[in-house]
C-alpha cells in the first residue's frame, strides 16, 4: 500500500505541475513589462500610464517627470545602460531611446510581431514569430544578429543573454559578446530542465520543472545563495549585478538577497507588488495598492539621494499590457478603466494558479538539498495527499476494469453496433475553431503564413449557430403574391442585381419594410444548374441559422411550385463593386468610399463576417464566392457578406473537402482550388485578398492593361493579382493606389501599407502559405487604428527612424 500511495502522490504531483505556469522573470534591465529602469549616467524609471486614451510612457529622472510620445500606445517596455526600449501596442514596432532621449526604431514588421523583449547592458533581444520564435538581437541600437531556435522566453544581462528553448531537455541556451561567461552559465544549467530564466550581471536564476529556484554563476555578493523556499513559491525574479529579488506568488511580497552585506541582503518588503525590475544595484516594484512605483537598494540611495521605498511621482502605472486577447487565467477587475476602454489586462497564470504541494520532485536535481531547498509537508497536508492517493488508486482500478469490459464487449474496438433511430446532422460544438488546410499536421501546428501573431478570437468558444437541416430554423414564409406585389410584379425598375441562382429585386412589404428579393431563374438551363448546385437550398439552409452583423440577414423565403425566392434585409448603399467600378461613381468621385480609412473599414467588416463563417459557425462554412459584388453596404456603410448559393459546409476536422467541380468567379477563384479541385477556407482568403487589392487600386479583378479610366475597353486582359503584387513587393505601392482617393497622409500611410502586404499574403499561390481569417482581421483592425495614429511610417524596413 505504501508503494502504491507514493506512486499516486507522484502522479498527482506531476499532474499538478501541468497546471502551474510561472510568470515572466525580469533580469538586469529585464524582460519587458510595464515598468522599466535605465541606469548609467542617470537613473531613469519609466512606466506605461494607466487610465489614459493612449497607453503612453511616462518617465522620472532626477526629480523630473516627463512623457514620451504622449499620443502613442505601448504594450511593454524594458531598460538597460543609458537606454530603454518600448514595443508599440500590437507588437510590430520596437523603439529605443538613448541617454539623451533620442528615439530610433530598431524594428518594424507587420507580419512578424515581437512576442517578448529583453534589454541588458547594451544588448536588446526579442522573440519573433519568424520561422518559429527565433531571437533577434541588437547591440548598442545598431548591430543585428539572430539566434535560431524555438524560444519560450529570453532574458539579458551584462554582455550575454539566455533563453529557454521549447521542449528542450538541455537547460538553457546563452549567447552574447561575453561568450566565455555565456558558455559558463549555460554549462551550469545543463542538468536542469528550466521553466524560465532571468539573467543578472554575471549570474542567472530560474525555476526548474520541480518548481524550485536555482541560481548559478558568480557569487561575490551572495546573490546566488537562494533562501529556503517551497516549490513554485516565486512567480517573478529581478536580477541586478550584485543582488537577486524574488516576488512571492501567494502574497506578492518581495524578498531580496545578495548585495554584499548592504541593505539588499536578506531584505524583505512587506508590500504587495504586481511586478519588479532591477538595475545594477537597485530594484523597483509596482505596488498592488495604488499602482505606484517605489525603488530600493544601495544604488538607489547613492545615485538618487532618495530614501528606500521612495514613491515616484508618476501617474498610476498599468499592472500589465492592455490586450484584446482572451485571458486564460482571469482579468484585473478594473481593466476597463485602466485601459480606458481599449482592451483588457490579463492576470498572469502563475498568480491565478493554486500552489502545488511542496513534495520532493520525481527526479531531484544534482547538488544536494542546498540546490533546491524545500520544507516537508505538514501533517494535515500529508493526510490530504493520502486521501488523494487512495481516491487515485480506486480510480485507477476502476479504469482498468472499464478497459477490460470495453475489450470483452467489443464496444471500444467498434465491433458492437449501436442503434439510434435519430441520426443528428451536426456533430457537437468544440471549444476551438477548426482549421481548414491541406497542409500536413506539422505545418498546421505552427502557422506558415507570414502574418501577425494569432489574435484572441480563436480562443472564444464557438457558438452553435443552429441546425443545417433543410426546413429547420427558417424565417418568415411569404406567398408569391406577397412578393410580386412588393416588387411591382418584378419590374425592371426594381431590378438591382443578380445572385448565384437568380435576379435580385428591390421591394417593399405591406408592413413598410424595405427588402431585397432574389428570384430563382425558371429556364431549363438555369433549373439544371440549380438541381446540380442546390443554390437556393444552400442559401436557405445557411442564412436561416447564421446571425452576424457582417452577414446579410435573411428575412424569409417563398417556395410555390416552380418559384423559389429568398427575402433579405435591404442594403441601402448597394454593392462594393458598384462604388469601385460603376462608371457613374468613377466619374463623379463622390462616393464615401473615396477615403482610405473607410476602405480599410470595409475590408475589416468583410473579414469579420468571413471569420465568423470559418471559426464560429457549426459546422464551419466555406463561402466559395468572395468578391466585391457580394460585399454589400447598409445604410450606415457597414459591410456585409452576401450570396451563399455556392457555399459549402466545411468539415469539423482538418480534413480536406473535395467538391466535384470548382465554383466561383474568374479573377477571384483560388488558383489552387481551380487547378487541384480542393477547396479549403484558404480559398475564401484568396478572394478577400483580391477584394483588398480592388480597394487599394480601384481596378477590377480582371481588367484591360490600357484601362486608365477603369472603363474596361480595349487592351489585353490582365489579372489584378499579377499586376499589383509585384509592384507592392518592390516597395512602390504608391504608384498603383487609386487616384480617386487623396494620397495617404502620414497617419494613413502605414495603415495602407499594412493592408497591401496583408493582401499580398492572401493571394499566395499555395493555400497553406496564406493567413487565416483571424490573422487578417487582426491586421486590418490594427490598420484601422493606425489611421488615427499621427506617428505612422510607410517604411517597411526593419531599421528606420520614427518621424517626429
N, C-alpha and C positions, 0 to 999 in steps of 0.2 A: 504493500500500500504506500510505503514511503517513496519508492521509486516512481510509482505512478503519479503521486502527488507532485514530486519535484518536476517531472516531465510536464505535467499540466500547468504548473506555475510558470515554467519556462515558455510554454506555448502562449499562455496569457500575456506574458511579458513581451514576447515578440509581436503579438497582435497589437498590444498597446503601442509599441513603437511605430507601427504603421500609421497611427492616427496622430502622432505628435510631430509637429513641424516647428523648428526653432527659427525665430525671426532673423532678419538680416543683421550681420555684425558690422561694426564700424571700426576701421583701423586708423592709422595715422592720417589725418585728413579724412579718410574713411570712405566707405561705400555711401552712395547717395542717399540722403534722407531729406527732411525739410529744414534741417539746421546744418550749418557748415562753419568751420573755423579756419582762418588763414593765419599763419604765423610767419615770422621773419622780421622784416623791417618794422612792420606794425602788426598788432593783433587785430584781426577783423572778424567779427562774428555776424553771420547773416542768417536770415530765416525767410521762409515763404509766408507772406502775411495771410491771415485768415479773415473771413467775413468781408472780402472785397470783390468787386466785379471781375477784376483780373488778379490771379494769384501771383502777384509781383514779389520781387525780392527786396527786403529792407535790411540794411546793414548798420552795425555800430562799430566805430573806430575812434579811439582817443576821446571818448565822451560825446562824439557827434553821431547823429542818426541821419541816414540818407537813403533814398530809394534808388533802385537800379532798374531802369526800363519800366517805368511805372504803369505802362499800359500793355505789357506783355505777360502772359501767364507761363509759369514754370511748374514742373511737376516734382523736380528733385534737384538738390544742389550738393556739392562737396568741395572741400578746400584742401590746399597744400601750402608749400612755402611761397609766399608772396603771390598767390593766385587762388582764385576759386572759380568753379565752373557750375553751369546750370543746364539741365536738359529741359527744353521747352515742352509745354503740355502736348502730349501726343507721342513724343519720343523721337521725332525726326531730325531735330537740330540740337547741337551741342555748342554752347557759347562759353568762353573763358575770359576772365578779366585779370590783367596783371596788377602789380602793386599800385600803379597809377590809375587803375580802373579803366584802362583802355581795353575795349572788347575785341575779340576775334572769334569768328565762327570756325570751329575746327571740323565740324561735321554737319552735313545736310544731305539727307537722302530719304525721300518719302516712301521708298519701297523697302527699306531695311531700318527698323527702329532700334534705338538704344534701349536695351532692357535693364541694364544696371550700370552705374558709373562709380568708379573708384579713383580718388586722387591721392597720391602720396607726396613725397618731397617735391619732385618736379615731373613725375610720371603720371599721365592721365590715361586710364584704361576704361573700356566699356564693352559690355557684351552686346553683340549684334545678332540678328537672326540670319546673317549671311551664312549659307551652307551649313546651318546647324549650330548657332550660338558660338561663333568664334569670338575671340577677344581682340579688339583693335586698340592700339596704344599710341599716344602722342607724348613726346618729351619736350619740355620747355615750349609747348604750344606749336611746335613746328615738325619735328620728326615723326614719321608714321611707320608703324610696323603692325604685323598681325600674328597672333598666337593661335594656331589651328587647334581645333578640338571642340567638343560639345560641353561648354562650361555651364555649371549651375550657378556659381557665384564667383566673385572676384574681389580682392582687396589689395590696396597698395600701401607701401611704406617708404623707407629711405633707400631709394635705388633699386628696389625689387618689388614685384607683385606676386601674389599666389592666388590660385583658383582651385575650386573643386570641380572635377570632371564628372559628367553624368554617367552613372552606372560604372564608376571606376572602383577597383579594389586596391589601387596603389596610392592611397592617401591623397596628396595634393600635388599640384604642378606649380613650380616657382620659376620666375624668369625676370630679367631686367638688366640694367647696366652693371649692377654689382652681382655678377654671375656667380662669384665664389660664395657669397652669403646666400644667394638664392638656392644654389645647389646644396649647401649645408642644411638649410631649413627644410628643404624638400626631403632630404635623406632622413631627417629625424622624425618625419611623419609617415615613413614608408610602411610601417607595420600597423597603421591605423586606418580604419575606414571612417572618413570625416563627413559630417553633415554640412559643415560650413567652416570658414577660416577667416581670421582677422589678422592683419599684419601691422606691426609697430615699427620702431626704429630698426632694431636688429633682432626682433623676436616675433613669434606668431602664436596665436591661440585659436582653438576651435573646439567644437563639441563633436565627440565621436558618436558612432552609431549606438553606443550604450547610453548616451546622454550625459557623459561626464566631460568636464572641461579639461583640455590638455594644452599646456604651453611648452614651447621649445625655443631654443636659441640662446642668446647671451643673457646672463643673469646677474650683471654687475649691480643692479639696483634691487634685486629680489623680485623682479617683475614677472618671473615665471613660477614663483612659489605660490601655487594655487591654494587658497584656503579650503578647508573641508567643506564639502557641499554634497547635495543629493543629486540624483540623476535628473537631468533636464531642469535644473534649478535656474540656469541663466538663459534669458531669452535674447540678450544682445550684449555685445562687447565693444569697448573703446580702448584702443591701444595707442599709447604715446611712445616717446623714446625711452622714458625711464619708469613707466608705470603701466598698469593694466586696471581697467574698471569693468565691472560686470553689472548688468541690470537684471535683478531677480524677477522671475516670471510671476510669482504668486502675489507679491505686494508692490512690485515696480520700484523697490528701493535699490540703491546703488551701493556697492562696496568696491573699494579700490585697494590695490596692494602694489608694493614696489616703492619707487620714489627715493630709495637710498636713505631711508630714515627720516625723510621730510614729512610734510603734512599729508602726503598721498599714501603713506604706509599704513595699511590696515585702517583706512579711513572709510567710515560708513556714514551715508547720508540718509536720514530717515524719511525724506520727502519721497513722494511718488513721481516717477518720471515716465514720459512716453518714449523718449529716445535719448541717447547720449552720443557725443562725438569728442574726439581727442585731438589736441595739438601736441607739440613736442613734450611739454611738461605741465600741461593743464588739461582739464576736461570740462565740457559744458553739457548741460542737460535741459531738455524741455519738460517743464513741470506739468503734471496732470491737473493740478488745481486750477490754474488760470492761464495755462499755455504760455507762460513766460519762460525766458531763458536765464539760467544762472550758471556761473562758472566757478571753478575752484582749482587749486594746485599751486606749486611753487612758482611756476612761470607766470601765472595769472597775477599773483601778488607782486612779483618782482617787476614785470614788464608793464603792467597796467596800473600799479599803485591802487588797486581796488581790493577790498576785503573779500575773504572767502564768502561764497554764497551771494555775491552782489547780483541783484536782479537788473538785467539790462533794460533800458527804457525803450525797448522795441514794442511794436504792436503785438497782439496775440498772434502766435505762430501756429500754422496748421500742424496737427499731430500726424498727418500722413497726406500723401498726394490726393488731389481731387480727381477721381476717375469716373468713367461711365460704365465700367465693367461690373459684373456680378460679384458680390462679396461672399466668399465661401464661408468665412468664419464670423459673419456679423459686421455691423456698421456702427460708427460713432453716432450716438443718438442725435447730436446737434449738427450732423453733416450738412444739412440743407443751409443752415445759417453760416456755418464755417466756410462752405464752398460758394456761398452767395447764389445758390440755385444752379451751379454749373457742374454738378457731379456729386459723388458720394465718397466718403472716406472709409475704407475697409479696415477692420481691425486685423492685426497680424494673427495668423492661425496659431502661433505659439502661445499668445496670450489668451486665446479662447479655449485652448485645449486643457483638459484636466491633467494634473501632474501624475505621471506614471509611478507605480510603486518603486521605491529605491532598492531594487533587487540587484544582486550581482549579475553582470552580463553573462550570456551563454559562453562567449569567448573573451575572457578578460584580456586587456592589452598587456604586453610585457612591461616590466619595470616595477612591479610590486604595487602595494597599496598606495604609495606616495603619488603615483601617476593618476590614479582615479579614486580619490578619497570618497568614502561613502559611509553612511551610517546603517546599522542593522535595522530591520523593520521592527516596529513596536508590536507589543502583544496583541492589541486589537487588530492591527494590520495583518499580523500572521494568521489570526483567526479568520479574517475576511478572505485572505488568499486561500486558506484551507477550504473554505466554503466554495470558492470559485473552482478550486481543483476538483472537489467532489462532484459539483454540478457538471464540470467539463468532462470528467470521467464517465458519468452516466450518459452524457450526450454522445460521447464517442462510442459507447457500447450500443446505444440506440441507433446511431448512424450505421454501424457495422451490420446490425440486424436488418435495417432498411435495405442495404445493398444486397444482402443475401436474399431477401424476399424479392427484390427487384429482379435479380438474376434468375431466381426459381420460376417466377411467373412470366418472365419474358417481356414485361412492360418496358423496362429500360432499354431493351435492345430493339424495340419496335416490332416484336413478333406478336404481341397481343393487340388485337383490333379494338379500337374504341368507337362505339357507335354514338352518333349525335345526329338527331333529326334536323337540327338547325345549324347550318354552317355559316359562320359570320363572314362577311365580305371584306372586313378590315381587321387587321391584327391590332393588338393593344398598342397604345402610345408609349414611346420611350422617352427617357429624360433628355437624351441628347439628340440634336438634329442630325439626320443622316447625311452622309457624303455621297454624291454621285460621281463616280470616277471610274475610268477604265484602266487606271494605273494599278501597279502592284500594291500589296498591303504595306510594304515598306515605304513606298512613296506617299501613301495616304497618311501614314503616321506623322510625318513631318511635311507640311505643305511645300511643294516645289515652286509655287508661284512666288514672284519677287515682289509681293505686296506687303503692306504693313502688317504689323502683328495682329493676331486674331483678337477680335473685339468680343465684348461680353455677350452678345446676343445669342451665341451658340449655347451658352450655359443655362439660358432660361429653359424651363420645361416646355416642350412642345405641347400646344393646346389642341386637343382633338377638335377638328372643325366640323365633324358630322359624318354621317354615312354617305357612301358613294352609290348606293342603290338608286336605280333609275327614278323611282317615284317618291323617294323619301325626302323630307325637308324642303319641298318645293314651296315657292312663294305663291302669290295670288294667281288664280286661274281666270283668264279672260275669255270671252267669246270672240269669235272672228268679227262679228258685227260691231262689238265694242271698239276693236282696234281699227276697223275700217272707218268708223265714224271719227275716231281720234286723228286719223291721218288724211281726212278728206278723200276717202277711198283710195289711199296710197297714191296720191297725186305726185307728179314730177316736182311740183313746187316744194313739197315736203321731203323730197329725197335728199339725204345729207351724206350718203356714203355707201360703202359695201363692206361686208364682213366675210368670214370664212365660208359661210354657206348661203348667203343671201344679201339682199339690199336693205339698207338702214333708212328709216324714215323718222322725221320729227313728228311727234303727236302730242295732243292734249286730251287727257282723260276727262270724263264727265265731272270728276271732283276737282278739276283745275290743275292737276299735276302735269308738268311737262315731262315727257318721256321720250326715249329713243326706241323704236320698234324695228326689230330685224325680222324680215320675212324671208323664209326659205324659198329658193328658186323651185319652180314646178316643172321645168323642162325635163325631158327624158335624160339628157346628158347630165344635168345637174342632179337628178334623182339617183343616177347610177353612182355619181361621186359621193352623194350623201350616204347611200347604202354602204359604201366601202369605208368611208371615214367616220360615219355617225357623228357628224359635226354638231347637229342640233342636240342630240342626246348627251354629247360630251360637254357642251357649254351648260346645259341644264343641270347635269349631274354635278359639275364643278361649282358653278356660281351659286347654286342653291345652298351650298354649305360653306362658301368662302365669304368671310366678312372682314374686310380690312380697308382702312381709309385710302389706301393707294391701289385698290382694285375697284373697277366699276361694279356697282351693286346691281344685282338682278332684282327687278320689281315683280315680275311674274312671267307667265307663258300662256300659250294657246296651242292646243292640238285639236284640230277638227278635220276629219277626213284626210285630204292631201295637204292641208295647210299646217305649217309649223312656224310659230312665231315666238320670239323672245322679247320681253319688255325690260328695258334698262332705265336707270335714272339718267336724265338728260345732262350732257356735259356742255355747258353753255359756250365755252371757248374752243370747242372743236378739237381736232387732232393736231398734235405737234407737227406732223408732216406739213400741214397747210400753212402753219406760221413760218416754217423754214423755207418752203419751196413753192407755195402758191404764188403765182405771178402778181396778184393784187397786193399781197403782203410784201413781196420783194420790192415792188416799185415804190410803195408809199413809205416803207421803212418805219411804220408807226406802231408795229407790234410791241407789246410789253416785253416780249422775249428779246428785244434788242438791248440786252443788259447782261453782262457776264454773270452777275450774282443770280439772276433769275434762271439763266440757262443751267447753271450748276445745281440750283434747287430742283429744277425739272428732272435732271438726271438722277439726283438723290431720291426724289419721290418714287420714280420708276424702279430704282434699285431696291428700295424698301418693299415695294409690292412684290417684286420677284423673289426677294429674300424670304418673304412670308411663304410663298408657294414652295420653295425648296426646303425650308427648315422647320416650318411650323404647321403646315397643312398635313393632315393624317388621312390617307397616305400622302407623301410628298407629291408635288405636281411639277412636271416639265412643260412649259408653255409651248415651245417649238416655233413660235412665230413672233418673236420680239422685234418690233420695227417702229419707226416714228409714227406711222399711221395707226398703230394700235396703242399709242400712248395719248390719252385724251386729257383735256384740261377742263376742270369745273369752273364755276363762276368765280371762285377765289384763286384761280390759277394753280390749284393743286393737281399734280399729275396723277393719273390712274391708269393702270394696265387694263386692257380690254381684249376681247375676242379670244375665247378659249376653245374655239372649234377644233383646233388641231392639237390640243393639249393631251398629255398622257399622264397616267398615274405612275409615279416613279416607284421603284422597289423600296421596301423598308430596309433592306440591307444595301451593301455597297456593290452588289452585282450589277452587271450591265443590262441594259434594256435594248433589245434589237427589234425595231418595228420592221414591217415588211417593205416599207417604202419611205424614202426620205421626203419630208414635207417642210414647207417654209416658203420664204420669198427670196428671189435672187438678189444677191448683194448683202443679205443678212444671214443666210443659211450657213451654218458651221461647215467649213470645208471637210473636216474630219468626219462629220456626220454624213455629208453628201457622198464622200468617197468610200467610207467603210460601212455605211448604213448602221452606225452605232450612235445612239443618242444618249447623252447624259445631261446633267444640269449645266455642264460647261457649254452646252450648245446655246442655252439662253444667255450665258455670259458673253458669248461671241456676238450675238445680236445686239445686246446692250452696248457692247464696245463700239459697234458701227453707229448706233444712235448717238453716242457721245462724240464720235468724230463728226457726225452731222451737225451737232450743236456747236462744235468748235469752228468748223469750216463753212457751214451754211450750204454745203453741197449735198447732192443726193447720194445714196449708196452706190448707184451706178450712174455716172454722168459722162458727158462728152468732153474730150480733152481740150476743146476750144470754147468751152462753155463759160465765158466770163460773166455773163449775166444770169447764169443758172436757168437759161431758157431751154436747155436740152436739145438744141437744134444743131445738126451738123457735127462733124468730127467723129473720132473713134471712141467707142465706149471704154471707160476705164473704171476700175473698182476704186471706191473711196479708200479702202484699206491699203491697196497698192500705192495709191497716190500720197496718202497722208503719213503713213507710218515711217517711211524712210526720212522724210523731212523732219518729223518730230524727233526721231532718234539722233539726227545730225545736229540738233540744237537750234533749228531755225523755225520753231513753232510760229513765231510772229508773222512769217511770210504767208501762212495759209489761214490765219484767223479770219473769220467772217468780217468783211469790211463794213457791214451794216451796223456792227457794234463798235463803239469807240475803242481804241487801243486800251488794253487793261492798264489801270493805274498801278502804282507801286503796291497798294494793298490788295490788288486783284491778281497781279502777275504770278505770284507763287501758287495761287489757287487754280488759275487756268492751266498752269504747267502741271500741277498735280493731277488734274482731271485728264490732261492729254496723256501723261505717262500711264495712268490707270487704263485708259482706253487702249493704249498700245499693248499692255499685258493681256487685256481681254480678248484681243483678236489674234493671239498667238495661234499658229497652225496646230499645235498639239494641245489638246484639251487639258492634259494634266499640268501643263505649264501656265494655265490661266488661273486667276484668283477665284476664290469662292465669292458668292454674293455678299457674305458677311464682310470679306475684305473690301469689296467695292463700296459698300455702304459706309464703312469706316473711313475710307479715303475721301469720298465725296462729302461726308459730314465734316471732315477736317477742312476740306477745300472751302466749304461754305463758311466755316468760322473764320478762315483766313481772309475772306473778303472784308471783314470788319477789323482786320489787324493792320495797323498802319506801319508795321515794320516787316513787311514781306520782302522777298527777294526772288527773282526769277532764275537765279543761278542754280544749277543742279549739281554743281561740283561739290566735292566733299569738303574742300577748304576754301572759304571765302570770308570776306569781311562784312559784318552786318551794317546796313545803311543806318545812319543816324536819323 
